[in-house]
Amino acid sequence: MQSLAMIENWPVPTAAAAVVTSDDTLLGTHGPTAHRFPLASVTKPLAAYAALVAYEEGAVELDEPAGPEGSTVRHLLAHTSGLAFDEHRVTAPPGTRRLYSNAGFEVLGDHIAKATEIPFPEYVRQAVLEPLGMTSTTLEGSPAKDGVSTVDDLVRFAAEVQAPRLLDPRTVLEAQTVVHPGLKGVLPGYGHQNPNDWGLGFEIRDSKSPHWTGLSSSPATFGHFGQSGTFLWIDPAAGAACVALTDRAFGSWAAEVWTPFTDAVLAELGASR
């Protein structure tokens, strides 16, 4: 795909990108796709997927208590537990506000580790990384932000989410469906959003503006971006997913180049149909 070459003009030391379709066809790659990049918050979808494996295995239930009083596993996955961004401090009653929370994902990881009697990073490896052949991906530390991976590995994950083998497709559909609709909140780097829709570990685009995906991205688009200059989006309307990883911290540069890049990718996908 010619559009992927746009990453050469990004003001970053290193970048790699790829597009994979819902039928697991790799449409194109650009850059060093085997290079390991810190994922920052793109770690969260991997952690969430492992949590959903734990749910399907019967180790946890989505609506069992977890985190602050009144909070559940579902609340933690959907950033509605009331926990603060980076502190284990309650700032709102569960289910009342969309408070994006690294602390919430850390509590989630601890909860699943206790339920499974397996350290959460090891559980992620056994439940997600190993079955998908993601041999270059590691999680050493916080399930909110400490993953390291490659474009090659995240393509495998993006293909899995589009055509699930590790999970029941109905579970994955639930993960990309809004939890607690209508809640306001801040999308880090993009300001207040009303509503600030989220699924189970995946951010949902809907009508958010501004946003890190494209102006032409469908409202059903879901995924995540990271403060290390990384993103993964899946657009069901386009039948494809895109991964882009860099080694420059998120900033105004990303807001300027990511949207036209995604629009170019989507235009090329549409033209190829």
C-alpha positions in Angstrom: 0.0 0.0 0.0 1.5 3.3 -1.1 -0.2 5.2 1.7 2.0 3.5 4.3 5.0 5.3 2.9 3.7 8.5 4.4 5.4 7.4 7.7 8.7 8.4 6.0 7.7 12.0 6.4 6.8 11.7 10.1 9.2 13.7 12.4 10.3 10.5 14.3 13.5 8.6 14.5 11.9 5.2 13.6 8.5 4.2 12.4 6.8 1.1 11.0 3.3 0.4 9.9 1.1 -2.3 8.4 -2.5 -3.0 7.3 -4.2 -6.3 7.7 -7.7 -7.2 6.6 -10.5 -9.1 8.4 -9.7 -12.2 6.4 -6.0 -12.1 7.7 -4.6 -10.7 4.4 -1.6 -8.5 5.0 -2.1 -5.7 2.5 1.1 -3.9 3.1 3.9 -3.0 5.4 6.4 -0.2 5.6 9.5 0.3 7.8 11.2 -2.1 10.2 8.3 -4.2 11.2 10.4 -6.5 13.4 11.7 -3.5 15.5 10.6 -3.6 19.1 8.9 -0.5 20.2 7.5 0.5 23.7 3.7 0.4 23.3 2.7 2.7 26.2 -1.2 2.4 26.3 -1.4 0.2 23.3 -0.6 -2.4 26.0 -4.2 -2.0 27.3 -6.0 -3.9 24.4 -3.6 -6.8 25.0 -4.3 -6.8 28.7 -8.0 -6.5 28.1 -7.9 -9.5 25.7 -6.2 -11.6 28.3 -8.9 -10.5 30.8 -11.6 -11.6 28.4 -9.8 -15.0 28.1 -9.9 -15.2 31.9 -13.6 -14.5 31.7 -14.3 -17.2 29.1 -12.2 -19.7 31.1 -14.4 -19.0 34.1 -11.7 -17.5 36.3 -13.5 -14.2 36.6 -16.9 -12.7 35.8 -17.3 -9.3 34.1 -19.7 -8.2 36.8 -17.9 -9.5 39.9 -16.6 -6.9 42.4 -13.1 -5.6 41.5 -11.4 -2.4 42.5 -13.2 0.3 44.5 -16.4 -0.4 46.3 -19.2 -0.8 43.8 -16.8 -1.4 40.9 -16.6 -4.5 38.8 -14.2 -6.1 36.3 -16.4 -4.5 33.6 -16.0 -1.0 35.2 -12.2 -1.4 35.2 -12.1 -2.5 31.6 -14.3 0.4 30.5 -12.6 3.2 32.6 -15.7 3.7 34.7 -14.4 2.4 38.1 -13.9 5.9 39.4 -10.2 5.5 40.0 -7.9 8.4 39.1 -5.5 8.4 36.1 -2.3 7.2 37.7 -3.3 7.0 41.4 -5.1 4.3 43.4 -7.5 7.0 44.5 -11.3 7.1 44.0 -12.5 10.3 42.4 -16.1 9.4 41.3 -18.7 6.7 42.0 -18.4 3.7 39.6 -20.3 4.0 36.4 -20.8 7.8 36.6 -17.9 9.2 34.6 -15.4 8.0 32.1 -12.1 8.5 34.0 -9.3 7.1 31.9 -7.2 5.2 34.4 -3.9 3.4 34.3 -4.5 2.6 37.9 -7.7 0.8 36.9 -5.8 -1.5 34.6 -3.2 -2.2 37.3 -6.0 -3.2 39.7 -7.5 -5.4 37.0 -4.2 -7.1 36.5 -3.8 -7.8 40.2 -7.4 -9.1 40.4 -6.9 -11.6 37.5 -3.5 -12.7 38.9 -5.2 -13.5 42.2 -8.1 -15.3 40.6 -5.8 -17.4 38.3 -2.8 -17.7 40.7 -0.6 -16.7 37.8 1.3 -13.3 37.6 -0.6 -11.2 35.2 2.3 -10.6 32.7 2.7 -14.4 32.6 -1.0 -14.8 32.1 -1.0 -12.4 29.2 1.8 -14.5 27.6 0.0 -17.8 28.1 -3.5 -16.5 27.1 -2.7 -14.2 24.2 0.9 -13.8 23.1 2.0 -17.5 22.9 -1.2 -18.7 21.1 -0.9 -16.0 18.5 2.8 -16.4 17.9 3.6 -13.0 19.2 7.2 -14.0 20.2 8.6 -10.5 20.1 6.1 -9.1 22.6 6.7 -8.8 26.3 5.0 -7.3 29.3 7.2 -6.5 32.2 5.4 -4.2 34.6 2.2 -2.4 34.4 -0.6 -3.9 32.3 -1.6 -0.3 31.5 1.5 0.8 29.7 4.6 -1.4 29.9 4.2 -3.7 26.8 6.9 -3.8 24.1 6.1 -5.2 20.7 6.6 -5.1 16.9 4.3 -4.3 14.0 4.7 -7.9 12.9 3.3 -9.1 16.2 0.5 -6.5 16.5 -0.7 -7.5 13.0 -1.3 -11.0 14.4 -3.3 -9.5 17.2 -5.3 -7.2 14.9 -6.1 -10.2 12.7 -7.3 -12.1 15.8 -9.6 -9.3 16.9 -11.2 -9.2 13.5 -11.6 -12.9 13.2 -11.4 -14.3 16.8 -10.0 -17.8 17.5 -9.0 -17.3 21.1 -12.4 -15.8 22.1 -16.0 -16.3 21.2 -16.8 -13.7 18.5 -19.7 -12.6 20.7 -17.3 -11.7 23.5 -15.2 -9.6 21.1 -18.3 -7.9 19.7 -19.1 -6.9 23.3 -15.6 -5.6 23.8 -16.1 -3.2 20.9 -19.6 -2.1 22.1 -20.1 1.0 24.3 -20.1 0.2 28.0 -22.2 2.7 30.0 -23.3 4.9 27.0 -23.4 8.6 27.3 -20.7 9.2 29.8 -18.5 12.3 29.4 -14.8 12.2 29.9 -11.3 13.3 28.8 -9.6 11.5 25.9 -5.9 12.0 26.8 -4.3 14.3 24.3 -7.6 15.2 22.7 -9.5 16.9 25.5 -13.1 16.6 26.7 -15.4 14.4 24.7 -19.2 14.1 25.1 -19.8 11.3 25.0 -16.4 9.6 25.6 -17.4 6.1 24.5 -15.4 3.0 25.4 -15.8 -0.7 25.2 -14.0 -3.4 27.2 -10.4 -2.2 26.8 -11.0 -0.6 23.4 -11.7 3.0 22.8 -14.6 3.5 20.3 -14.4 6.4 17.9 -18.1 7.2 17.4 -18.5 10.9 16.8 -15.5 12.1 18.8 -13.8 15.3 17.6 -10.9 15.9 17.6 -9.7 12.3 17.4 -6.5 10.4 16.5 -8.1 8.3 13.7 -9.2 9.7 10.4 -11.9 12.1 9.4 -13.2 9.3 7.2 -13.0 6.6 9.9 -16.3 4.9 10.5 -18.0 5.5 13.9 -17.6 1.8 14.6 -13.8 2.2 14.5 -12.1 1.0 17.7 -8.6 0.6 19.1 -6.1 2.5 21.1 -3.2 4.9 20.9 -0.2 5.2 23.2 1.9 8.1 24.6 5.0 6.5 23.0 3.7 7.5 19.6 1.9 4.3 18.8 -1.6 3.3 17.6 -3.8 0.4 16.5 -7.2 0.9 15.0 -9.7 -1.5 13.5 -12.4 -0.2 11.2 -15.1 -2.8 10.7 -16.6 -0.7 7.8 -13.3 -0.9 6.0 -12.8 -4.5 6.9 -9.2 -3.8 8.0 -6.9 -2.8 10.8 -3.8 -0.6 10.8 -0.8 -0.6 13.2 1.7 2.2 13.4 4.6 2.3 15.9 7.1 5.0 16.5 9.8 5.9 19.0 8.8 9.5 19.6 6.5 10.5 22.4 3.0 11.5 21.4 2.6 15.3 20.9 1.3 17.8 18.4 3.3 16.1 15.7 1.1 13.0 16.0 -2.1 14.9 16.0 -1.0 16.6 12.7 0.1 13.4 10.8 -2.0 10.5 12.1 -5.4 11.7 10.8 -4.3 12.4 7.2 -2.3 9.1 7.3 -5.4 7.1 8.3 -7.6 8.9 5.7 -5.0 8.0 3.0 -5.0 4.4 4.1 -8.8 4.3 4.1 -9.0 5.9 0.7 -6.6 3.3 -0.7 -8.6 0.5 0.9 -11.8 1.9 -0.7 -10.2 2.3 -4.1 -9.0 -1.3 -4.0 -12.4 -2.7 -3.5 
